[in-house]
Amino acid sequence: MKKLFILIAICTLVGCKSKLKPREMGAYNYKTTCVSKTPSGLIVSSWGMGENKTICQENALKKAISDVVFKGINDGNTACHTPPILGAVNAEKQYQDFFEGFLSDNGKYSEYAQIYDEPRSQFRSKKIRKLDRVNNLALEFQITVDRKGLEKLLSQESIIKN
């Protein structure tokens, strides 16, 4: 009887382990990386997260612009590493009002970043699972960012000084 009880306890404990593999829990690197330079800016690889492809695409565009402006691009192709446009430590907080409007759903961010439509730049995707077991998407897109246009806009708005 004692052996049967131990056998049942072991089977129960083995059956209760998590069914999710560690790679499915979202432990990925979602850094924006540089692919190449263009005359007016950069082609970057950026990730967007959301419930569908459209939301992922919008989030990837916003993330690419935000990274170019506040963080700079230091990963990927070493020939096109660039410093941030706004290098101040607290620039994101200092200009929060402007960038909340600029990066909003109706903002002008789409004038400075577009999906790169080269046939070889197909987006990569990874389905991830949140801890609450809701499926979500993370999609990677190749994006052209008009860095010179962003610098011009920020100087017109008196955010950067010439």
PADO-398196 format. One record per residue: residue number from 1; residue in three letters; y negated, z negated, x negated of N, C-alpha, C in turn. Coordinates in steps of 0.2 Angstrom, whole numbers, plus 2048, in hexadecimal, padded with zeros to 3 digits. Example, Ala and Ser with C-alpha at 12.3 -4.5 7.8 and 13.67 -1.06 7.14 Angstrom:
2
    k    r  n_y  n_z  n_x  ca_y  ca_z  ca_x  c_y  c_z  c_x
    1  ALA  81C  7D9  7BE   816   7D9   7C2  810  7D9  7BE
    2  SER  80B  7DD  7C0   805   7DC   7BC  800  7D9  7C0
//
This chain:
162
    k    r  n_y  n_z  n_x  ca_y  ca_z  ca_x  c_y  c_z  c_x
    1  MET  806  800  7FC   800   800   800  7FA  800  7FC
    2  LYS  7FA  7FC  7F6   7F4   7FC   7F2  7F3  802  7EE
    3  LYS  7F8  806  7EC   7F8   80C   7E9  7F5  811  7EE
    4  LEU  7F7  811  7F4   7F4   816   7F9  7ED  815  7FA
    5  PHE  7EB  80E  7FB   7E4   80D   7FB  7DF  810  7F6
    6  ILE  7E2  80F  7EF   7DE   811   7E9  7DE  819  7EA
    7  LEU  7E3  81C  7EB   7E4   823   7EC  7DF  826  7F1
    8  ILE  7DE  823  7F7   7D9   825   7FC  7D2  824  7F9
    9  ALA  7D1  81E  7F6   7CA   81D   7F3  7C8  822  7EE
   10  ILE  7CD  824  7EA   7CB   829   7E5  7CA  830  7E8
   11  CYS  7CE  832  7ED   7CD   838   7F0  7C6  838  7F4
   12  THR  7C4  833  7F7   7BE   832   7FA  7B8  833  7F5
   13  LEU  7B8  82F  7F0   7B3   830   7EB  7B2  836  7E8
   14  VAL  7B8  83A  7E6   7B7   840   7E4  7B5  845  7E9
   15  GLY  7B6  845  7EF   7B4   849   7F4  7AC  848  7F6
   16  CYS  7AA  842  7F4   7A3   841   7F5  79E  843  7F0
   17  LYS  7A0  846  7EB   79B   849   7E6  797  84E  7E9
   18  SER  791  84F  7E6   78C   854   7E8  78F  85B  7E7
   19  LYS  78E  860  7EC   791   866   7EC  78C  86B  7E8
   20  LEU  786  869  7E7   781   86D   7E4  782  86D  7DC
   21  LYS  782  873  7D9   782   873   7D2  77B  872  7CF
   22  PRO  77A  86F  7C9   774   86E   7C7  76F  874  7C6
   23  ARG  772  87A  7C5   76D   880   7C5  76B  882  7CB
   24  GLU  76D  87F  7D1   76B   881   7D7  765  87C  7DA
   25  MET  764  877  7D6   75F   872   7D8  758  874  7D6
   26  GLY  756  87A  7D3   750   87B   7D1  74D  87A  7CB
   27  ALA  752  879  7C6   750   877   7BF  74F  87D  7BB
   28  TYR  749  881  7BD   748   887   7BA  741  887  7B6
   29  ASN  740  88B  7B2   739   88C   7AE  735  891  7B2
   30  TYR  730  88F  7B5   72C   894   7B9  725  895  7B6
   31  LYS  725  896  7AF   71F   897   7AB  71D  89E  7AC
   32  THR  716  89F  7AC   713   8A6   7AC  714  8A8  7A5
   33  THR  717  8AE  7A4   718   8B1   79D  714  8B8  79D
   34  CYS  712  8BA  797   70F   8C0   796  714  8C5  795
   35  VAL  713  8CB  798   717   8D1   797  714  8D6  792
   36  SER  70D  8D8  793   709   8DC   78F  702  8DC  791
   37  LYS  6FE  8DF  78C   6F7   8DF   78E  6F5  8E6  791
   38  THR  6F0  8E6  795   6ED   8EC   797  6E6  8EC  795
   39  PRO  6E2  8F2  796   6DB   8F2   794  6D7  8ED  797
   40  SER  6D8  8EB  79E   6D4   8E7   7A1  6D7  8E0  7A2
   41  GLY  6DD  8DF  7A0   6E0   8D8   7A0  6E7  8D8  79E
   42  LEU  6EB  8D5  7A2   6F2   8D3   7A0  6F7  8D5  7A5
   43  ILE  6FD  8D6  7A3   703   8D7   7A8  707  8D0  7A7
   44  VAL  708  8CC  7AC   70B   8C6   7AB  711  8C6  7AF
   45  SER  716  8C1  7AE   71B   8C0   7B2  71A  8B9  7B5
   46  SER  71A  8B9  7BC   718   8B3   7BF  71D  8B1  7C5
   47  TRP  71E  8AB  7C6   723   8A9   7CB  71F  8A7  7D1
   48  GLY  721  8A8  7D7   71F   8A6   7DD  724  8A3  7E2
   49  MET  723  89D  7E5   728   89A   7E9  726  89A  7F0
   50  GLY  72B  89A  7F5   729   89A   7FC  72F  89C  800
   51  GLU  72E  89D  807   734   89E   80B  736  8A5  80C
   52  ASN  731  8AA  80A   733   8B1   80A  72F  8B5  804
   53  LYS  731  8BB  803   72E   8BF   7FE  727  8BF  7FE
   54  THR  724  8C0  804   71C   8C1   805  719  8BB  802
   55  ILE  71B  8B5  804   718   8AE   802  719  8AD  7FB
   56  CYS  71F  8AF  7F8   720   8AF   7F1  71C  8B3  7ED
   57  GLN  71A  8B9  7EF   716   8BE   7EC  70F  8BB  7EC
   58  GLU  70C  8B9  7F1   705   8B6   7F1  705  8B0  7ED
   59  ASN  70A  8AC  7ED   70A   8A6   7E8  70A  8A8  7E1
   60  ALA  70E  8AD  7DF   70E   8AF   7D8  708  8B2  7D6
   61  LEU  704  8B6  7DA   6FE   8B9   7D9  6F9  8B3  7D7
   62  LYS  6F9  8AE  7DC   6F4   8A8   7DB  6F6  8A4  7D4
   63  LYS  6FC  8A3  7D3   6FE   8A0   7CD  6FC  8A4  7C7
   64  ALA  6FD  8AA  7C7   6FB   8AE   7C1  6F4  8AE  7BF
   65  ILE  6F0  8AE  7C4   6E8   8AD   7C3  6E7  8A6  7C1
   66  SER  6E9  8A1  7C4   6E8   89A   7C2  6EA  899  7BB
   67  ASP  6F0  89C  7B9   6F2   89B   7B2  6EE  89E  7AD
   68  VAL  6EB  8A4  7AF   6E7   8A8   7AA  6E0  8A4  7A9
   69  VAL  6DE  8A2  7AF   6D7   89F   7AF  6D7  898  7AC
   70  PHE  6DC  893  7AD   6DC   88C   7AB  6E1  88B  7A5
   71  LYS  6E7  88E  7A5   6EC   88C   7A0  6EC  891  79A
   72  GLY  6EA  897  79B   6EC   89C   796  6F3  89F  796
   73  ILE  6F5  8A4  793   6FB   8A6   793  6FE  8A6  78C
   74  ASN  703  8A2  78B   706   8A0   784  70D  8A2  784
   75  ASP  710  8A4  789   717   8A6   789  718  8AD  78A
   76  GLY  71E  8B0  787   720   8B7   788  71E  8BB  782
   77  ASN  71B  8C1  783   719   8C5   77D  714  8C2  779
   78  THR  715  8C1  773   710   8BD   76E  70A  8C2  76D
   79  ALA  70B  8C8  76E   705   8CC   76D  6FF  8CC  772
   80  CYS  701  8C9  778   6FC   8C8   77D  6FB  8C1  77F
   81  HIS  6FC  8BC  77B   6FA   8B5   77C  6F2  8B5  77D
   82  THR  6F0  8B1  782   6E9   8B1   783  6E7  8A9  785
   83  PRO  6E1  8A7  783   6DF   8A1   785  6DD  8A1  78C
   84  PRO  6DC  89B  78F   6D9   89A   796  6D2  89D  796
   85  ILE  6D0  8A0  79B   6C9   8A2   79C  6C4  89B  79D
   86  LEU  6C7  896  7A0   6C3   890   7A0  6C7  88B  79C
   87  GLY  6C5  88A  796   6C9   885   792  6C7  87E  792
   88  ALA  6C2  87C  797   6C0   875   797  6C6  871  79A
   89  VAL  6C7  86B  798   6CD   867   79A  6CD  866  7A2
   90  ASN  6C7  864  7A5   6C7   863   7AC  6C4  869  7B0
   91  ALA  6C5  86F  7AE   6C2   875   7B1  6C5  876  7B8
   92  GLU  6CB  874  7B9   6CE   875   7BF  6CB  871  7C5
   93  LYS  6CA  86B  7C3   6C6   866   7C7  6BF  868  7C8
   94  GLN  6BC  869  7C3   6B5   86B   7C3  6B3  870  7C7
   95  TYR  6B7  876  7C8   6B5   87C   7CC  6BA  87C  7D1
   96  GLN  6BD  877  7D4   6C2   877   7D9  6BF  87A  7E0
   97  ASP  6B9  879  7E1   6B6   87C   7E8  6B6  883  7E7
   98  PHE  6B4  886  7E2   6B4   88E   7E1  6BB  890  7E1
   99  PHE  6C0  88D  7DE   6C7   890   7DD  6CB  88F  7E3
  100  GLU  6C9  88A  7E7   6CD   889   7EE  6CB  88F  7F2
  101  GLY  6C5  891  7F3   6C3   896   7F7  6C6  89D  7F4
  102  PHE  6C5  89E  7ED   6C8   8A4   7EA  6CF  8A5  7EA
  103  LEU  6D3  8A0  7EA   6DA   8A0   7EA  6DD  89F  7F1
  104  SER  6D9  89E  7F6   6DB   89D   7FD  6DF  8A4  800
  105  ASP  6E2  8A3  805   6E5   8A9   808  6E1  8AF  809
  106  ASN  6DA  8AD  80B   6D5   8B3   80C  6D1  8B4  806
  107  GLY  6D2  8B1  801   6CE   8B1   7FB  6CE  8B8  7F7
  108  LYS  6CA  8B9  7F2   6CA   8BF   7EF  6CE  8BF  7E9
  109  TYR  6D3  8BB  7E8   6D8   8BB   7E2  6DB  8C2  7E2
  110  SER  6DD  8C5  7E7   6E1   8CB   7E7  6DD  8D1  7E4
  111  GLU  6D7  8D0  7E3   6D3   8D6   7E0  6D4  8D5  7D8
  112  TYR  6D6  8D0  7D6   6D7   8CF   7CF  6DE  8CE  7CC
  113  ALA  6E3  8CE  7D1   6EA   8CE   7CF  6EE  8D2  7D4
  114  GLN  6F2  8D7  7D2   6F6   8DB   7D6  6FE  8DB  7D3
  115  ILE  702  8DD  7D8   709   8DD   7D5  70A  8E4  7D1
  116  TYR  70D  8E3  7CC   70E   8E9   7C7  713  8ED  7CA
  117  ASP  712  8F4  7CC   716   8F8   7D0  71A  8FD  7CB
  118  GLU  71C  8FB  7C5   720   8FF   7C1  727  8FE  7C3
  119  PRO  72B  904  7C3   732   904   7C5  736  8FF  7C2
  120  ARG  735  8FD  7BB   739   8F9   7B7  737  8F2  7B9
  121  SER  732  8F0  7BC   730   8E9   7BD  732  8E6  7C4
  122  GLN  738  8E7  7C5   73B   8E4   7CB  73B  8DD  7CB
  123  PHE  739  8DA  7D1   739   8D2   7D0  740  8CF  7D0
  124  ARG  740  8CA  7CD   746   8C6   7CC  746  8C0  7D1
  125  SER  74B  8BE  7D4   74B   8B9   7D8  751  8B4  7D7
  126  LYS  74F  8AD  7D9   754   8A8   7D8  753  8A4  7DF
  127  LYS  759  8A3  7E2   759   89F   7E8  75A  898  7E5
  128  ILE  755  893  7E7   756   88C   7E5  757  888  7EC
  129  ARG  759  882  7EA   75A   87E   7F0  756  877  7EF
  130  LYS  752  875  7F3   74E   86F   7F3  753  869  7F4
  131  LEU  751  864  7F2   755   85E   7F3  757  85C  7FA
  132  ASP  752  85F  7FF   754   85E   806  758  863  809
  133  ARG  75B  867  804   760   86C   806  75D  872  80A
  134  VAL  757  873  80A   754   879   80D  753  87E  808
  135  ASN  756  884  809   755   88A   805  74E  88C  804
  136  ASN  74C  88E  7FE   746   890   7FC  747  896  7F7
  137  LEU  742  89A  7F6   742   89F   7F1  73D  89E  7EC
  138  ALA  73F  8A1  7E6   73B   8A1   7E0  73C  8A8  7DE
  139  LEU  736  8AC  7DE   736   8B3   7DC  732  8B4  7D6
  140  GLU  734  8B8  7D1   730   8BA   7CC  72D  8C1  7CC
  141  PHE  726  8C2  7CB   723   8C8   7CC  71F  8CA  7C6
  142  GLN  71F  8D1  7C4   71B   8D3   7BF  714  8D4  7C2
  143  ILE  70E  8D1  7BF   708   8D2   7C2  703  8D4  7BD
  144  THR  6FE  8D8  7BF   6F9   8DA   7BB  6F3  8D6  7BD
  145  VAL  6F0  8D2  7B8   6EA   8CE   7B9  6E4  8D1  7B5
  146  ASP  6DF  8D2  7B9   6D8   8D5   7B6  6D4  8CF  7B3
  147  ARG  6D6  8CE  7AD   6D3   8C8   7A9  6CB  8C9  7A8
  148  LYS  6C9  8CF  7A6   6C2   8D1   7A5  6BF  8D0  7AC
  149  GLY  6C2  8D3  7B2   6BE   8D2   7B8  6BE  8CA  7BA
  150  LEU  6C2  8C6  7B8   6C2   8BF   7BA  6BC  8BC  7B6
  151  GLU  6BC  8BE  7AF   6B7   8BB   7AB  6B0  8BD  7AE
  152  LYS  6AF  8C4  7B0   6A9   8C6   7B3  6A7  8C2  7B9
  153  LEU  6AC  8C1  7BD   6AB   8BD   7C4  6A9  8B6  7C2
  154  LEU  6AC  8B3  7BD   6AA   8AC   7BC  6A3  8AB  7B9
  155  SER  6A1  8B1  7B5   69B   8B0   7B2  695  8B2  7B7
  156  GLN  697  8B6  7BC   692   8B7   7C2  691  8B1  7C6
  157  GLU  697  8AD  7C7   696   8A7   7CB  694  8A1  7C6
  158  SER  692  8A2  7C0   68F   89D   7BC  694  898  7BA
  159  ILE  69A  89A  7BA   6A0   895   7B8  6A1  895  7B1
  160  ILE  6A0  89B  7AE   6A0   89C   7A6  69A  89E  7A4
  161  LYS  698  89C  79E   691   89E   79C  693  8A4  796
  162  ASN  68F  8A9  796   68F   8AE   791  68C  8AC  78B
//
